[in-house]
Amino acid sequence: MPLDFLTMEKIRMVDLNGQYQRIKPEVDAAMQRVVDQADFVNGNAVGTFAEALARYTGSGHVIPCANGTDALRLALMALDLQPGDEVVTVPFTFVSTVEVIAMLGLKPMLVDVTADTFVMDPDQVETAITPKTRAILPVHLFGQCADMERIMAIARAHNLYVVEDACQALGAEIIFSDGSVHQAGTMGDVGCTSFFPTKNLGCFGDGGAVFTNSEALAATMHSMANHGMSRKYFYDHIGLNSRLDTLQAAVLNVKLPHLNDYVRARQRAARLYDEALADCSGIIAPAKVPYSTHTYHQYTVRVTMVQRDSLRTRLADAGVPTMIYYPCPLHLQKAYQYLGYKQGDFPVSEMLSQQVLSLPMHTELTTEQIQYITKQLKIF
Ligand SMILES: *Cc1c(COP(=O)(O)O)cnc(C)c1O
């Protein structure tokens, strides 16, 4: 081990405990209140959190639910699509995006991402649209928004719904060409987010929410998250049991006021990485698009001149954890072979899955740690 490593706080891919320690008294008190009131399901803290998140995002309605996957599922269920209807999305994403489409008997129609941004290539969307297409599902991958202005324009031209997968991008902002500013998840018909512990705003287990400006969709999704209930023991829809636990809402109520600081801490870490890696040939730092802020849910580089996996091993030996998001695009996964895609269909996603390497990224990274990480990268 190099000497500077020995004097430094251990480097973690994420540091949930470090973040908790800063707000421990408030979080502990909020959780204790829920326990004292035995207010565990659909309790007071859930409504308070939904209102606070609506204010934060500017979304007309926020409906909390059990996790980000269910948020996507509720969105597609509420749009009342028919089996066989097509939803355009990307293969370079977390599995949930495609999983929920398939699970509902809908057909994922995949389009590639762009190599520099990792998000949906808007130039390819129209080629995937058929008479059966009903929706576009862009993913704001790694914390930066897809090109929503163009995607919304395509959706309007073809009369399609837009569902945003904003699970990794809560807090990101887009500026449209008319100067209007929009939060990730608030531009499409429905936006979906996750409060999985490692997400930008994480709770202490699973959690999620949907955003919409449509009163009708809000009512439908609220009902569907509660078994499709209209009033107690009367059911208007086939629904789910998908609620945000009151305990999780209590944690999120304490953490939401810190979200902007969390995002700024990630952006600061990213800036230090960017500066240190600017002169490192063979490592491509993540590109920033001009129209969106980047919340750096992940700081993902592309390794182009050396073997990514040997670099990864070498870094691990030097005490630097890294992750590969994602090692295999969804069109090549066993579960999705039935869609009929093959190797070569999405060359950018396939290339990225061979090149990407996500470096440690969390709110507690120190300058010293980032200098150490980038030094180790450069040595290799
Ligand atoms: C995390 C994530 C999800 C799913 O969220 P869960 O809360 O884990 O169900 C969906 N899409 C993307 C892009 C994600 O990163």
The ligand as a Tripos MOL2 file, in Angstrom:
@<TRIPOS>MOLECULE
LIG
   15    15     1     0     0
SMALL
NO_CHARGES

@<TRIPOS>ATOM
      1 C1        -32.5080    2.5170   -9.1820 C.3       1 LIG1
      2 C2        -33.1040    2.5770  -10.5200 C.ar      1 LIG1
      3 C3        -34.3960    2.0810  -10.7790 C.ar      1 LIG1
      4 C4        -35.1960    1.3130   -9.7820 C.3       1 LIG1
      5 O1        -35.2920    1.8240   -8.5350 O.3       1 LIG1
      6 P1        -35.5710    0.8260   -7.2950 P.3       1 LIG1
      7 O2        -35.9870    1.7750   -6.2080 O.co2     1 LIG1
      8 O3        -34.2810    0.1290   -6.9990 O.co2     1 LIG1
      9 O4        -36.6570   -0.0980   -7.6690 O.co2     1 LIG1
     10 C5        -34.9090    2.2610  -12.0480 C.ar      1 LIG1
     11 N1        -34.2200    2.8650  -13.0200 N.ar      1 LIG1
     12 C6        -32.9730    3.3290  -12.8130 C.ar      1 LIG1
     13 C7        -32.2580    4.0070  -13.9470 C.3       1 LIG1
     14 C8        -32.3760    3.1880  -11.5720 C.ar      1 LIG1
     15 O5        -31.1330    3.6400  -11.3900 O.3       1 LIG1
@<TRIPOS>BOND
     1     1     2 1
     2     2     3 ar
     3     2    14 ar
     4     3     4 1
     5     3    10 ar
     6     4     5 1
     7     5     6 1
     8     6     7 2
     9     6     8 1
    10     6     9 1
    11    10    11 ar
    12    11    12 ar
    13    12    13 1
    14    12    14 ar
    15    14    15 1
@<TRIPOS>SUBSTRUCTURE
     1 LIG1         1 GROUP 0 **** ****
